[in-house]
Each structure stands twice: as C-alpha cells, then as structure tokens.
Amino acid sequence: MALLNLGDDPWLLEHESCEKLQRDIMEQLSQRQSTKLSDKFASLSANIRVRLKQFYNEVTELKRKLNEADNSRSMYDN
C-alpha cells in the first residue's frame, strides 16, 4: 500500500488510517494471545475493545462517504 500516491484525497487518507488501526489491533491480539499474565491480558483486552469500537466507527464513516459519493455521482449520470 505504500506505493500509492494518496495525494490530497481525504477518503484515501482516512482509509490508510483505518488500515493502520487494523494492523495495530492485529498486533495487540497477537501479543494478547502470547501472554499468560492476567493483568497484561486484561489490559490488552481493554485496549483492543476500545480500538475495535474506533475501527468500527471509522469504517462506518468511510462507507457513508462512499455511499454519499455514489449517490451524487448517480444524480449526475442521469
């Protein structure tokens, strides 16, 4: 993904942010899976839950913007 020229497109920048968040979540899940300490496990779990909510909200916003762009494009096509 690093080879893409994102330019000034806000949607692509938000998409890149979502991808980074997804990678961070996956890394924390991997760390959590390898830990046996309950305090560390609980801390990682709480952080993962917060990040998953953030990820869900960001993806929902990206979908909304795509639908909005598609609807406005459809208006001009007719």
C-alpha positions as CSV (number, residue, x, y, z in Angstrom):
1,M,0.0,0.0,0.0
2,A,3.0,2.3,0.4
3,L,3.4,2.7,-3.3
4,L,0.1,4.5,-3.7
5,N,0.2,8.3,-4.1
6,L,-2.6,9.4,-1.7
7,G,-2.3,13.0,-2.8
8,D,-4.9,15.2,-1.1
9,D,-7.9,12.8,-1.2
10,P,-9.3,12.8,2.3
11,W,-11.1,9.5,1.8
12,L,-7.9,7.7,0.9
13,L,-6.1,9.2,3.9
14,E,-8.9,8.0,6.2
15,H,-8.7,4.6,4.6
16,E,-5.0,4.5,5.2
17,S,-5.7,5.4,8.8
18,C,-8.2,2.6,9.1
19,E,-5.6,0.1,7.7
20,K,-3.1,1.3,10.3
21,L,-5.6,0.9,13.1
22,Q,-6.4,-2.6,11.8
23,R,-2.7,-3.6,11.8
24,D,-2.4,-2.2,15.4
25,I,-5.4,-4.3,16.5
26,M,-4.0,-7.4,15.0
27,E,-0.6,-6.8,16.7
28,Q,-2.3,-6.4,20.0
29,L,-4.3,-9.5,19.5
30,S,-1.1,-11.4,18.8
31,Q,0.5,-10.0,21.9
32,R,-2.5,-10.9,24.0
33,Q,-2.5,-14.5,22.6
34,S,1.1,-15.0,23.7
35,T,0.7,-13.6,27.2
36,K,-0.1,-15.7,30.3
37,L,-0.2,-12.8,32.8
38,S,-3.9,-12.0,33.6
39,D,-3.1,-8.3,34.3
40,K,-1.4,-7.9,30.9
41,F,-4.1,-9.9,29.2
42,A,-6.9,-7.8,30.7
43,S,-5.1,-4.6,29.8
44,L,-4.6,-5.7,26.2
45,S,-8.2,-6.9,26.0
46,A,-9.5,-3.5,27.2
47,N,-7.3,-1.6,24.7
48,I,-8.4,-3.9,21.9
49,R,-12.1,-3.3,22.7
50,V,-11.6,0.4,22.5
51,R,-9.7,0.2,19.3
52,L,-12.3,-2.1,17.7
53,K,-15.0,0.4,18.5
54,Q,-12.9,3.2,17.0
55,F,-12.2,0.9,13.9
56,Y,-15.9,0.2,13.5
57,N,-16.8,3.9,13.7
58,E,-14.1,4.8,11.1
59,V,-15.2,2.1,8.7
60,T,-18.8,3.1,9.1
61,E,-17.9,6.7,8.2
62,L,-15.9,5.5,5.2
63,K,-18.9,3.5,4.0
64,R,-21.2,6.5,4.5
65,K,-18.9,8.7,2.4
66,L,-18.7,6.1,-0.4
67,N,-22.5,5.8,-0.5
68,E,-22.8,9.6,-0.5
69,A,-20.3,9.9,-3.4
70,D,-22.1,7.1,-5.3
71,N,-25.5,8.8,-4.8
72,S,-24.2,12.1,-6.0
73,R,-22.5,10.5,-9.0
74,S,-25.7,8.7,-9.9
75,M,-27.5,12.0,-9.9
76,Y,-25.1,13.4,-12.4
77,D,-25.2,10.3,-14.6
78,N,-29.0,10.7,-15.2
